[in-house]
């Protein structure tokens, strides 16, 4: 039976290129990102002495208003290094609201080595909303560790999965910066040996892409 059927239906988009590349049925293991979480507006009290007619509340200020173009979030040099054979332009995944979330992906098979990289920007309505989403994601992806020096806080985790005796190792880095999240997924496998790349290779690659993605977010404001 094809391995794709044993995985959640939510992974269909990510599995599609793998099914084409590996007719034996090998599939990727992780899912896409969760939907943005809505957040209430902050209340801001007027300064002392303000007239009774002054507004009682104001919309919360946001450090990041919009996502940068996601396919510019990782440099061409890094794409070439992490995903040999991929088109450096990347492919942006359609979004229902680009002001809230934008994603770009790269994938390629070179010889028997397959690699997938994607980066997603999520712009929340407040710092509190971004923090809540960050805590939820890092709790769901247990077993990882903090990544110092990236955004306000960052977390990295690497997992190994096996389907039809084919190993896949996937790394994910989640970065929170004020009201924004930058999420990178990087995975790979060798169709000849059926082994996965080492944890260190996948983890370092994901962190490198996340650092570049965070720099692109800051530069775009």
C-alpha positions as CSV (number, residue, x, y, z in Angstrom):
1,X,0.0,0.0,0.0
2,X,1.3,3.5,-0.8
3,X,2.8,5.2,2.3
4,X,1.0,8.4,1.5
5,X,-2.3,6.9,2.7
6,X,-0.7,6.2,6.2
7,X,-0.1,9.9,6.8
8,X,-2.5,12.7,7.6
9,X,-4.5,14.2,4.7
10,X,-3.2,17.7,5.7
11,X,0.2,16.7,4.3
12,X,-1.0,16.2,0.7
13,X,0.6,19.4,-0.6
14,X,4.0,18.5,0.8
15,X,3.8,14.9,-0.2
16,X,3.0,15.6,-3.9
17,X,6.5,16.1,-5.2
18,X,7.8,13.2,-3.2
19,X,5.3,10.8,-4.7
20,X,6.4,11.8,-8.1
21,X,10.1,11.4,-7.3
22,X,9.8,8.2,-5.4
23,X,7.4,5.8,-7.1
24,X,7.9,3.3,-4.3
25,X,5.8,5.4,-2.1
26,X,8.2,7.3,0.2
27,X,6.6,10.4,1.8
28,X,7.6,13.3,4.0
29,X,6.6,13.3,7.6
30,X,5.7,16.7,8.9
31,X,2.7,19.0,8.4
32,X,2.3,22.6,7.4
33,X,1.8,25.4,9.7
34,X,-1.2,26.1,11.9
35,X,-3.7,28.8,11.0
36,X,-3.1,32.3,12.4
37,X,-4.6,33.0,15.8
38,X,-6.9,36.0,16.2
39,X,-6.1,38.4,19.1
40,X,-8.0,41.1,20.8
41,X,-6.9,44.7,20.5
42,X,-5.1,46.2,23.5
43,X,-6.8,49.0,25.4
44,X,-4.8,52.2,25.8
45,X,-5.9,54.6,28.5
46,X,-5.7,58.3,27.5
47,X,-3.1,60.5,29.1
48,X,-4.1,62.3,32.3
49,X,-6.0,65.5,31.6
50,X,-7.5,64.3,28.4
51,X,-11.1,65.5,27.7
52,X,-14.0,63.1,28.2
53,X,-14.5,63.0,24.5
54,X,-11.1,61.6,23.8
55,X,-11.0,57.9,22.5
56,X,-10.9,55.4,25.4
57,X,-9.1,52.8,23.3
58,X,-6.6,52.6,20.5
59,X,-5.4,49.8,18.2
60,X,-2.3,48.1,19.4
61,X,0.9,49.2,17.6
62,X,2.7,46.5,15.8
63,X,6.4,46.1,15.1
64,X,5.7,44.2,11.9
65,X,2.8,45.1,9.7
66,X,3.4,42.9,6.6
67,X,5.3,39.9,5.6
68,X,8.3,40.3,3.2
69,X,8.3,38.3,-0.1
70,X,8.9,34.8,1.3
71,X,11.0,33.6,-1.6
72,X,13.5,36.4,-0.9
73,X,13.7,35.2,2.7
74,X,16.6,32.8,2.0
75,X,19.6,33.8,-0.2
76,X,20.2,32.1,-3.5
77,X,23.5,30.9,-2.2
78,X,21.9,29.2,0.8
79,X,19.2,27.7,-1.4
80,X,21.8,26.2,-3.7
81,X,23.7,24.8,-0.7
82,X,20.7,23.3,1.2
83,X,18.7,22.2,-1.8
84,X,21.1,21.2,-4.6
85,X,19.4,21.3,-8.0
86,X,16.5,23.5,-6.9
87,X,15.4,26.6,-8.8
88,X,16.6,29.4,-6.6
89,X,13.6,31.6,-7.3
90,X,11.5,29.2,-5.2
91,X,7.7,28.7,-5.3
92,X,5.3,30.8,-3.2
93,X,2.4,28.8,-1.8
94,X,-0.9,30.6,-2.3
95,X,-2.4,32.1,0.8
96,X,-5.9,33.3,1.6
97,X,-4.5,36.4,3.3
98,X,-1.0,37.4,2.4
99,X,-1.0,40.1,5.1
100,X,-1.2,37.4,7.7
101,X,0.9,34.5,6.2
102,X,3.2,33.9,3.3
103,X,5.2,30.8,2.5
104,X,7.9,29.8,-0.1
105,X,9.3,26.4,-0.8
106,X,12.1,24.8,-2.6
107,X,12.6,21.1,-3.4
108,X,14.8,19.0,-5.7
109,X,16.1,15.5,-6.3
110,X,19.8,15.4,-7.3
111,X,21.0,11.9,-8.0
112,X,19.3,10.0,-5.2
113,X,19.4,12.8,-2.6
114,X,16.1,14.6,-2.0
115,X,15.8,17.9,-0.1
116,X,12.9,20.2,0.8
117,X,13.1,23.6,2.3
118,X,10.3,26.1,3.2
119,X,10.0,29.3,5.0
120,X,6.8,30.9,6.3
121,X,6.1,34.4,7.7
122,X,3.1,34.8,10.0
123,X,2.2,38.4,11.1
124,X,0.0,38.4,14.2
125,X,-2.2,41.2,15.5
126,X,-0.2,41.6,18.7
127,X,2.9,40.5,20.5
128,X,0.7,38.5,22.8
129,X,-0.9,36.6,20.0
130,X,2.5,35.8,18.5
131,X,3.7,34.6,21.9
132,X,0.7,32.3,22.4
133,X,1.2,30.8,18.9
134,X,4.9,30.3,19.6
135,X,4.2,28.5,22.9
136,X,1.7,26.3,21.3
137,X,4.0,25.3,18.4
138,X,7.0,24.6,20.6
139,X,4.9,22.5,23.0
140,X,3.5,20.5,20.1
141,X,7.0,20.0,18.7
142,X,8.6,18.7,21.9
143,X,12.1,17.4,22.2
144,X,14.0,20.4,20.8
145,X,15.9,23.3,22.3
146,X,16.3,27.0,22.2
147,X,18.3,28.8,19.5
148,X,20.1,31.9,21.0
149,X,20.5,35.1,19.1
150,X,17.6,34.8,16.7
151,X,14.6,37.1,17.1
152,X,13.1,37.5,20.6
153,X,13.2,33.7,21.0
154,X,13.7,30.7,18.8
155,X,13.3,27.0,19.0
156,X,14.8,24.1,17.0
157,X,13.7,20.5,16.8
158,X,14.8,17.6,14.5
159,X,12.9,14.3,14.0
160,X,13.4,11.1,12.1
161,X,10.6,9.3,10.4
162,X,10.5,6.0,8.4
163,X,7.9,5.0,5.8
164,X,8.3,1.8,3.7
165,X,11.8,1.5,5.1
166,X,12.7,4.9,3.7
167,X,14.1,7.3,6.3
168,X,13.4,11.1,6.3
169,X,15.0,13.5,8.8
170,X,13.2,16.8,9.3
171,X,14.3,19.9,11.2
172,X,12.0,22.8,12.1
173,X,13.0,26.2,13.5
174,X,10.4,28.6,15.0
175,X,11.4,32.2,15.6
176,X,9.3,34.8,17.4
177,X,10.0,38.5,17.0
178,X,7.5,40.8,18.5
179,X,4.2,40.1,16.7
180,X,5.7,37.9,13.9
181,X,6.7,34.3,13.6
182,X,9.3,33.0,11.1
183,X,9.1,29.2,10.6
184,X,11.5,27.1,8.6
185,X,11.2,23.4,7.7
186,X,14.1,21.5,6.2
187,X,14.2,17.8,5.4
188,X,15.8,15.2,3.2
189,X,16.4,11.6,2.4
190,X,18.6,9.4,0.2
191,X,16.6,7.1,-2.1
192,X,19.6,4.9,-2.8
193,X,20.6,4.0,0.7
194,X,17.1,4.7,2.2
195,X,18.9,6.6,5.0
196,X,18.4,10.1,6.1
197,X,21.0,12.9,6.4
198,X,22.5,13.4,9.8
199,X,20.8,15.4,12.5
200,X,23.6,18.0,12.6
201,X,23.3,18.7,8.9
202,X,19.6,19.2,9.0
203,X,19.6,21.2,12.2
204,X,22.3,23.6,11.0
205,X,20.7,24.0,7.6
206,X,17.3,24.9,9.2
207,X,18.9,27.4,11.6
208,X,20.9,29.1,8.8
209,X,17.7,29.6,6.8
210,X,15.9,30.9,9.8
211,X,18.5,33.5,10.6
212,X,18.4,34.7,7.0
213,X,14.6,34.7,7.1
214,X,14.6,36.9,10.3
215,X,17.1,39.3,8.7
216,X,14.8,39.6,5.6
217,X,11.8,40.4,7.9
218,X,13.7,43.2,9.7
219,X,15.0,44.6,6.4
220,X,11.5,44.7,4.9
221,X,10.0,47.0,7.6
